[in-house]
Amino acid sequence: MPKHNDLEQKALQIIISYGSKGLLQSELWRKLGASSREGSRIALKLESKGLIRREKELCDGRWTYRLYPKRLPATISTIEDCPCILCPDSQRCGPVGAVTPQSCSKLTEWLMREVEGDKG
């Protein structure tokens, strides 16, 4: 029988693989081959460690929880269109340089688009 920490790690990886759409807690139990009681304990443990969040959801007339990872792995696609990558001022840019990230309109515009994209 696998150790409890091994099941927690496996559960976390499964939840992360579902990304921002989340995973029903009952689906997690099935994927782990665990009982509902054991699945609930694992989900609670991951939540208490700050690794996932649980949101109550009505599914097929029964209350359950949808599990979401608090952090997703970073990918190159998250920064591939960042203006800093090809910026001609990158050598002069810094916290106290002639050009600063705080005053860069291109960076500010890109960040605002990213925030709006996350909301949409």
VMD Tcl script that builds the backbone (N, CA, C; Angstrom):
set m [mol new atoms 360]
animate dup $m
set s [atomselect $m all]
$s set {name element resname resid chain x y z} {
  {N N MET 1 A 0.846 -1.189 0.000}
  {CA C MET 1 A 0.000 0.000 0.000}
  {C C MET 1 A 0.885 1.243 0.000}
  {N N PRO 2 A 0.578 2.253 -0.860}
  {CA C PRO 2 A 1.423 3.446 -0.916}
  {C C PRO 2 A 1.338 4.266 0.364}
  {N N LYS 3 A 2.437 4.953 0.659}
  {CA C LYS 3 A 2.455 5.820 1.826}
  {C C LYS 3 A 1.507 6.992 1.604}
  {N N HIS 4 A 1.055 7.589 2.720}
  {CA C HIS 4 A 0.112 8.703 2.652}
  {C C HIS 4 A 0.711 9.888 1.886}
  {N N ASN 5 A 1.995 10.188 2.121}
  {CA C ASN 5 A 2.649 11.297 1.416}
  {C C ASN 5 A 2.706 11.041 -0.082}
  {N N ASP 6 A 2.888 9.774 -0.481}
  {CA C ASP 6 A 2.908 9.434 -1.899}
  {C C ASP 6 A 1.547 9.721 -2.534}
  {N N LEU 7 A 0.474 9.385 -1.817}
  {CA C LEU 7 A -0.871 9.651 -2.323}
  {C C LEU 7 A -1.129 11.149 -2.414}
  {N N GLU 8 A -0.643 11.910 -1.428}
  {CA C GLU 8 A -0.805 13.365 -1.463}
  {C C GLU 8 A -0.096 13.947 -2.681}
  {N N GLN 9 A 1.118 13.484 -2.937}
  {CA C GLN 9 A 1.884 13.966 -4.090}
  {C C GLN 9 A 1.168 13.613 -5.387}
  {N N LYS 10 A 0.686 12.389 -5.470}
  {CA C LYS 10 A -0.029 11.948 -6.666}
  {C C LYS 10 A -1.307 12.772 -6.845}
  {N N ALA 11 A -2.021 13.017 -5.753}
  {CA C ALA 11 A -3.247 13.812 -5.803}
  {C C ALA 11 A -2.946 15.234 -6.271}
  {N N LEU 12 A -1.898 15.827 -5.744}
  {CA C LEU 12 A -1.532 17.180 -6.136}
  {C C LEU 12 A -1.196 17.243 -7.629}
  {N N GLN 13 A -0.461 16.266 -8.118}
  {CA C GLN 13 A -0.114 16.234 -9.542}
  {C C GLN 13 A -1.364 16.102 -10.411}
  {N N ILE 14 A -2.305 15.305 -9.975}
  {CA C ILE 14 A -3.561 15.140 -10.725}
  {C C ILE 14 A -4.318 16.461 -10.750}
  {N N ILE 15 A -4.427 17.116 -9.607}
  {CA C ILE 15 A -5.146 18.395 -9.518}
  {C C ILE 15 A -4.470 19.439 -10.401}
  {N N ILE 16 A -3.150 19.499 -10.364}
  {CA C ILE 16 A -2.409 20.450 -11.193}
  {C C ILE 16 A -2.654 20.177 -12.669}
  {N N SER 17 A -2.752 18.911 -13.038}
  {CA C SER 17 A -2.953 18.565 -14.450}
  {C C SER 17 A -4.298 19.069 -14.973}
  {N N TYR 18 A -5.264 19.307 -14.097}
  {CA C TYR 18 A -6.565 19.827 -14.517}
  {C C TYR 18 A -6.562 21.347 -14.597}
  {N N GLY 19 A -5.507 21.972 -14.101}
  {CA C GLY 19 A -5.330 23.413 -14.253}
  {C C GLY 19 A -6.439 24.248 -13.668}
  {N N SER 20 A -6.747 25.337 -14.351}
  {CA C SER 20 A -7.700 26.311 -13.827}
  {C C SER 20 A -9.150 25.854 -13.890}
  {N N LYS 21 A -9.438 24.761 -14.603}
  {CA C LYS 21 A -10.821 24.262 -14.632}
  {C C LYS 21 A -11.144 23.427 -13.396}
  {N N GLY 22 A -10.135 22.973 -12.688}
  {CA C GLY 22 A -10.348 22.233 -11.456}
  {C C GLY 22 A -10.826 20.810 -11.682}
  {N N LEU 23 A -10.954 20.095 -10.587}
  {CA C LEU 23 A -11.322 18.683 -10.600}
  {C C LEU 23 A -12.268 18.420 -9.444}
  {N N LEU 24 A -13.355 17.697 -9.697}
  {CA C LEU 24 A -14.259 17.341 -8.606}
  {C C LEU 24 A -13.553 16.396 -7.649}
  {N N GLN 25 A -13.802 16.595 -6.371}
  {CA C GLN 25 A -13.161 15.766 -5.353}
  {C C GLN 25 A -13.486 14.292 -5.573}
  {N N SER 26 A -14.703 13.992 -5.997}
  {CA C SER 26 A -15.083 12.589 -6.234}
  {C C SER 26 A -14.285 11.984 -7.391}
  {N N GLU 27 A -13.947 12.802 -8.394}
  {CA C GLU 27 A -13.122 12.307 -9.497}
  {C C GLU 27 A -11.712 12.004 -8.999}
  {N N LEU 28 A -11.225 12.821 -8.083}
  {CA C LEU 28 A -9.891 12.604 -7.536}
  {C C LEU 28 A -9.824 11.256 -6.827}
  {N N TRP 29 A -10.832 10.939 -6.010}
  {CA C TRP 29 A -10.825 9.654 -5.292}
  {C C TRP 29 A -10.720 8.510 -6.279}
  {N N ARG 30 A -11.518 8.587 -7.350}
  {CA C ARG 30 A -11.518 7.499 -8.335}
  {C C ARG 30 A -10.150 7.360 -9.002}
  {N N LYS 31 A -9.562 8.483 -9.357}
  {CA C LYS 31 A -8.254 8.449 -10.025}
  {C C LYS 31 A -7.166 7.917 -9.104}
  {N N LEU 32 A -7.316 8.149 -7.798}
  {CA C LEU 32 A -6.333 7.659 -6.830}
  {C C LEU 32 A -6.596 6.207 -6.424}
  {N N GLY 33 A -7.809 5.729 -6.714}
  {CA C GLY 33 A -8.189 4.398 -6.247}
  {C C GLY 33 A -8.368 4.390 -4.741}
  {N N ALA 34 A -8.846 5.509 -4.210}
  {CA C ALA 34 A -9.003 5.672 -2.767}
  {C C ALA 34 A -10.487 5.704 -2.410}
  {N N SER 35 A -10.763 5.546 -1.119}
  {CA C SER 35 A -12.134 5.680 -0.634}
  {C C SER 35 A -12.478 7.168 -0.562}
  {N N SER 36 A -13.771 7.476 -0.493}
  {CA C SER 36 A -14.176 8.883 -0.388}
  {C C SER 36 A -13.625 9.514 0.888}
  {N N ARG 37 A -13.577 8.744 1.944}
  {CA C ARG 37 A -13.050 9.252 3.216}
  {C C ARG 37 A -11.568 9.607 3.083}
  {N N GLU 38 A -10.807 8.690 2.488}
  {CA C GLU 38 A -9.372 8.936 2.305}
  {C C GLU 38 A -9.150 10.109 1.344}
  {N N GLY 39 A -9.948 10.176 0.282}
  {CA C GLY 39 A -9.847 11.279 -0.672}
  {C C GLY 39 A -10.131 12.619 -0.026}
  {N N SER 40 A -11.145 12.653 0.836}
  {CA C SER 40 A -11.475 13.892 1.551}
  {C C SER 40 A -10.338 14.325 2.462}
  {N N ARG 41 A -9.758 13.383 3.151}
  {CA C ARG 41 A -8.643 13.708 4.052}
  {C C ARG 41 A -7.440 14.251 3.288}
  {N N ILE 42 A -7.161 13.653 2.141}
  {CA C ILE 42 A -6.037 14.119 1.324}
  {C C ILE 42 A -6.309 15.541 0.833}
  {N N ALA 43 A -7.533 15.791 0.349}
  {CA C ALA 43 A -7.884 17.131 -0.140}
  {C C ALA 43 A -7.777 18.161 0.986}
  {N N LEU 44 A -8.271 17.806 2.163}
  {CA C LEU 44 A -8.181 18.721 3.311}
  {C C LEU 44 A -6.731 18.995 3.689}
  {N N LYS 45 A -5.917 17.964 3.636}
  {CA C LYS 45 A -4.497 18.114 3.976}
  {C C LYS 45 A -3.796 19.042 2.974}
  {N N LEU 46 A -4.073 18.844 1.683}
  {CA C LEU 46 A -3.476 19.703 0.659}
  {C C LEU 46 A -3.953 21.151 0.809}
  {N N GLU 47 A -5.214 21.314 1.173}
  {CA C GLU 47 A -5.742 22.662 1.396}
  {C C GLU 47 A -5.078 23.315 2.606}
  {N N SER 48 A -4.910 22.560 3.680}
  {CA C SER 48 A -4.293 23.125 4.892}
  {C C SER 48 A -2.831 23.500 4.662}
  {N N LYS 49 A -2.183 22.833 3.710}
  {CA C LYS 49 A -0.799 23.163 3.361}
  {C C LYS 49 A -0.721 24.336 2.388}
  {N N GLY 50 A -1.881 24.827 1.944}
  {CA C GLY 50 A -1.921 25.953 1.027}
  {C C GLY 50 A -1.596 25.593 -0.415}
  {N N LEU 51 A -1.733 24.308 -0.767}
  {CA C LEU 51 A -1.391 23.867 -2.120}
  {C C LEU 51 A -2.575 23.878 -3.079}
  {N N ILE 52 A -3.780 23.752 -2.523}
  {CA C ILE 52 A -4.995 23.770 -3.348}
  {C C ILE 52 A -6.045 24.624 -2.655}
  {N N ARG 53 A -7.101 24.941 -3.415}
  {CA C ARG 53 A -8.284 25.552 -2.793}
  {C C ARG 53 A -9.478 24.687 -3.154}
  {N N ARG 54 A -10.432 24.634 -2.251}
  {CA C ARG 54 A -11.634 23.825 -2.447}
  {C C ARG 54 A -12.822 24.758 -2.527}
  {N N GLU 55 A -13.657 24.571 -3.537}
  {CA C GLU 55 A -14.871 25.372 -3.669}
  {C C GLU 55 A -16.071 24.436 -3.707}
  {N N LYS 56 A -17.033 24.716 -2.838}
  {CA C LYS 56 A -18.236 23.892 -2.768}
  {C C LYS 56 A -19.034 24.041 -4.058}
  {N N GLU 57 A -19.546 22.900 -4.548}
  {CA C GLU 57 A -20.261 22.887 -5.827}
  {C C GLU 57 A -21.365 21.842 -5.791}
  {N N LEU 58 A -22.516 22.189 -6.365}
  {CA C LEU 58 A -23.618 21.244 -6.477}
  {C C LEU 58 A -23.469 20.494 -7.799}
  {N N CYS 59 A -23.323 19.183 -7.717}
  {CA C CYS 59 A -23.112 18.358 -8.909}
  {C C CYS 59 A -24.061 17.167 -8.851}
  {N N ASP 60 A -24.922 17.065 -9.860}
  {CA C ASP 60 A -25.902 15.965 -9.923}
  {C C ASP 60 A -26.726 15.866 -8.645}
  {N N GLY 61 A -27.137 17.010 -8.103}
  {CA C GLY 61 A -27.986 17.041 -6.917}
  {C C GLY 61 A -27.269 16.778 -5.602}
  {N N ARG 62 A -25.948 16.671 -5.620}
  {CA C ARG 62 A -25.169 16.412 -4.397}
  {C C ARG 62 A -24.095 17.472 -4.257}
  {N N TRP 63 A -23.844 17.858 -3.022}
  {CA C TRP 63 A -22.777 18.819 -2.757}
  {C C TRP 63 A -21.432 18.102 -2.737}
  {N N THR 64 A -20.487 18.706 -3.391}
  {CA C THR 64 A -19.121 18.195 -3.420}
  {C C THR 64 A -18.191 19.392 -3.473}
  {N N TYR 65 A -16.942 19.137 -3.697}
  {CA C TYR 65 A -15.972 20.226 -3.823}
  {C C TYR 65 A -15.231 20.095 -5.142}
  {N N ARG 66 A -14.948 21.241 -5.729}
  {CA C ARG 66 A -14.061 21.289 -6.891}
  {C C ARG 66 A -12.708 21.749 -6.364}
  {N N LEU 67 A -11.674 21.044 -6.771}
  {CA C LEU 67 A -10.327 21.298 -6.278}
  {C C LEU 67 A -9.515 22.011 -7.354}
  {N N TYR 68 A -8.869 23.094 -6.943}
  {CA C TYR 68 A -8.054 23.895 -7.856}
  {C C TYR 68 A -6.646 24.016 -7.291}
  {N N PRO 69 A -5.643 23.921 -8.146}
  {CA C PRO 69 A -4.274 24.153 -7.651}
  {C C PRO 69 A -4.095 25.639 -7.364}
  {N N LYS 70 A -3.373 25.959 -6.313}
  {CA C LYS 70 A -3.102 27.369 -6.021}
  {C C LYS 70 A -2.031 27.922 -6.945}
  {N N ARG 71 A -1.159 27.052 -7.419}
  {CA C ARG 71 A -0.108 27.460 -8.353}
  {C C ARG 71 A -0.043 26.466 -9.496}
  {N N LEU 72 A 0.179 27.020 -10.678}
  {CA C LEU 72 A 0.369 26.179 -11.853}
  {C C LEU 72 A 1.824 26.299 -12.291}
  {N N PRO 73 A 2.363 25.266 -12.885}
  {CA C PRO 73 A 3.743 25.353 -13.358}
  {C C PRO 73 A 3.890 26.459 -14.404}
  {N N ALA 74 A 5.000 27.146 -14.366}
  {CA C ALA 74 A 5.268 28.200 -15.341}
  {C C ALA 74 A 5.644 27.575 -16.680}
  {N N THR 75 A 5.240 28.244 -17.735}
  {CA C THR 75 A 5.605 27.806 -19.080}
  {C C THR 75 A 6.159 29.001 -19.842}
  {N N ILE 76 A 6.875 28.747 -20.894}
  {CA C ILE 76 A 7.450 29.825 -21.698}
  {C C ILE 76 A 6.348 30.687 -22.303}
  {N N SER 77 A 5.186 30.102 -22.548}
  {CA C SER 77 A 4.088 30.866 -23.148}
  {C C SER 77 A 3.611 32.002 -22.249}
  {N N THR 78 A 3.906 31.923 -20.960}
  {CA C THR 78 A 3.474 32.986 -20.053}
  {C C THR 78 A 4.258 34.277 -20.230}
  {N N ILE 79 A 5.443 34.190 -20.825}
  {CA C ILE 79 A 6.252 35.398 -21.008}
  {C C ILE 79 A 6.704 35.619 -22.447}
  {N N GLU 80 A 6.296 34.768 -23.378}
  {CA C GLU 80 A 6.846 34.849 -24.725}
  {C C GLU 80 A 6.571 36.169 -25.429}
  {N N ASP 81 A 5.506 36.879 -25.072}
  {CA C ASP 81 A 5.254 38.160 -25.720}
  {C C ASP 81 A 5.565 39.355 -24.812}
  {N N CYS 82 A 6.330 39.123 -23.772}
  {CA C CYS 82 A 6.746 40.208 -22.881}
  {C C CYS 82 A 7.667 41.160 -23.654}
  {N N PRO 83 A 7.405 42.458 -23.604}
  {CA C PRO 83 A 8.215 43.404 -24.374}
  {C C PRO 83 A 9.673 43.473 -23.905}
  {N N CYS 84 A 9.961 43.038 -22.710}
  {CA C CYS 84 A 11.330 43.118 -22.182}
  {C C CYS 84 A 12.301 42.208 -22.935}
  {N N ILE 85 A 11.788 41.127 -23.501}
  {CA C ILE 85 A 12.652 40.139 -24.143}
  {C C ILE 85 A 13.436 40.751 -25.299}
  {N N LEU 86 A 12.790 41.564 -26.109}
  {CA C LEU 86 A 13.445 42.162 -27.271}
  {C C LEU 86 A 13.605 43.677 -27.148}
  {N N CYS 87 A 13.534 44.180 -25.945}
  {CA C CYS 87 A 13.593 45.625 -25.735}
  {C C CYS 87 A 15.001 46.174 -26.021}
  {N N PRO 88 A 15.077 47.227 -26.823}
  {CA C PRO 88 A 16.389 47.821 -27.109}
  {C C PRO 88 A 17.002 48.523 -25.886}
  {N N ASP 89 A 16.196 48.818 -24.876}
  {CA C ASP 89 A 16.682 49.499 -23.673}
  {C C ASP 89 A 17.017 48.543 -22.532}
  {N N SER 90 A 17.016 47.236 -22.791}
  {CA C SER 90 A 17.195 46.274 -21.698}
  {C C SER 90 A 18.531 46.433 -20.972}
  {N N GLN 91 A 19.574 46.874 -21.671}
  {CA C GLN 91 A 20.879 47.063 -21.027}
  {C C GLN 91 A 20.866 48.238 -20.050}
  {N N ARG 92 A 20.004 49.209 -20.304}
  {CA C ARG 92 A 19.935 50.405 -19.444}
  {C C ARG 92 A 18.828 50.302 -18.397}
  {N N CYS 93 A 18.042 49.245 -18.461}
  {CA C CYS 93 A 16.879 49.113 -17.585}
  {C C CYS 93 A 17.260 48.508 -16.237}
  {N N GLY 94 A 16.724 49.063 -15.194}
  {CA C GLY 94 A 16.963 48.545 -13.851}
  {C C GLY 94 A 16.251 49.402 -12.830}
  {N N PRO 95 A 16.305 49.017 -11.573}
  {CA C PRO 95 A 15.571 49.760 -10.540}
  {C C PRO 95 A 16.003 51.221 -10.413}
  {N N VAL 96 A 17.267 51.501 -10.704}
  {CA C VAL 96 A 17.753 52.880 -10.593}
  {C C VAL 96 A 18.403 53.342 -11.889}
  {N N GLY 97 A 18.112 52.644 -12.978}
  {CA C GLY 97 A 18.721 52.977 -14.264}
  {C C GLY 97 A 18.017 54.129 -14.951}
  {N N ALA 98 A 18.498 54.445 -16.143}
  {CA C ALA 98 A 17.889 55.498 -16.949}
  {C C ALA 98 A 16.474 55.103 -17.366}
  {N N VAL 99 A 16.274 53.821 -17.543}
  {CA C VAL 99 A 14.953 53.275 -17.859}
  {C C VAL 99 A 14.608 52.319 -16.715}
  {N N THR 100 A 13.387 52.420 -16.195}
  {CA C THR 100 A 12.996 51.543 -15.081}
  {C C THR 100 A 11.737 50.760 -15.446}
  {N N PRO 101 A 11.590 49.572 -14.895}
  {CA C PRO 101 A 10.354 48.805 -15.141}
  {C C PRO 101 A 9.112 49.564 -14.662}
  {N N GLN 102 A 9.260 50.352 -13.603}
  {CA C GLN 102 A 8.118 51.093 -13.056}
  {C C GLN 102 A 7.618 52.178 -14.004}
  {N N SER 103 A 8.494 52.714 -14.852}
  {CA C SER 103 A 8.082 53.798 -15.748}
  {C C SER 103 A 7.939 53.347 -17.204}
  {N N CYS 104 A 8.072 52.073 -17.474}
  {CA C CYS 104 A 8.020 51.571 -18.845}
  {C C CYS 104 A 6.569 51.388 -19.299}
  {N N SER 105 A 6.164 52.169 -20.274}
  {CA C SER 105 A 4.775 52.093 -20.759}
  {C C SER 105 A 4.509 50.768 -21.486}
  {N N LYS 106 A 5.509 50.245 -22.201}
  {CA C LYS 106 A 5.314 48.970 -22.914}
  {C C LYS 106 A 5.073 47.827 -21.930}
  {N N LEU 107 A 5.849 47.801 -20.856}
  {CA C LEU 107 A 5.685 46.757 -19.844}
  {C C LEU 107 A 4.339 46.901 -19.143}
  {N N THR 108 A 3.960 48.129 -18.802}
  {CA C THR 108 A 2.676 48.374 -18.135}
  {C C THR 108 A 1.515 47.924 -19.015}
  {N N GLU 109 A 1.568 48.260 -20.308}
  {CA C GLU 109 A 0.502 47.854 -21.231}
  {C C GLU 109 A 0.415 46.332 -21.338}
  {N N TRP 110 A 1.566 45.667 -21.418}
  {CA C TRP 110 A 1.583 44.213 -21.512}
  {C C TRP 110 A 0.994 43.580 -20.253}
  {N N LEU 111 A 1.399 44.091 -19.081}
  {CA C LEU 111 A 0.867 43.556 -17.829}
  {C C LEU 111 A -0.636 43.750 -17.735}
  {N N MET 112 A -1.138 44.888 -18.172}
  {CA C MET 112 A -2.573 45.135 -18.132}
  {C C MET 112 A -3.322 44.170 -19.058}
  {N N ARG 113 A -2.755 43.906 -20.235}
  {CA C ARG 113 A -3.375 42.921 -21.144}
  {C C ARG 113 A -3.401 41.534 -20.508}
  {N N GLU 114 A -2.316 41.180 -19.821}
  {CA C GLU 114 A -2.245 39.869 -19.154}
  {C C GLU 114 A -3.308 39.753 -18.059}
  {N N VAL 115 A -3.458 40.807 -17.274}
  {CA C VAL 115 A -4.460 40.804 -16.197}
  {C C VAL 115 A -5.865 40.692 -16.792}
  {N N GLU 116 A -6.137 41.454 -17.841}
  {CA C GLU 116 A -7.435 41.393 -18.483}
  {C C GLU 116 A -7.685 40.013 -19.092}
  {N N GLY 117 A -6.653 39.414 -19.651}
  {CA C GLY 117 A -6.784 38.080 -20.237}
  {C C GLY 117 A -7.102 37.028 -19.186}
  {N N ASP 118 A -6.523 37.178 -17.975}
  {CA C ASP 118 A -6.806 36.238 -16.891}
  {C C ASP 118 A -8.245 36.349 -16.411}
  {N N LYS 119 A -8.827 37.536 -16.497}
  {CA C LYS 119 A -10.205 37.746 -16.059}
  {C C LYS 119 A -11.204 37.195 -17.073}
  {N N GLY 120 A -10.816 37.229 -18.348}
  {CA C GLY 120 A -11.717 36.859 -19.447}
  {C C GLY 120 A -11.762 35.440 -19.725}
}
mol reanalyze $m
mol bondsrecalc $m
mol representation Tube
mol addrep $m
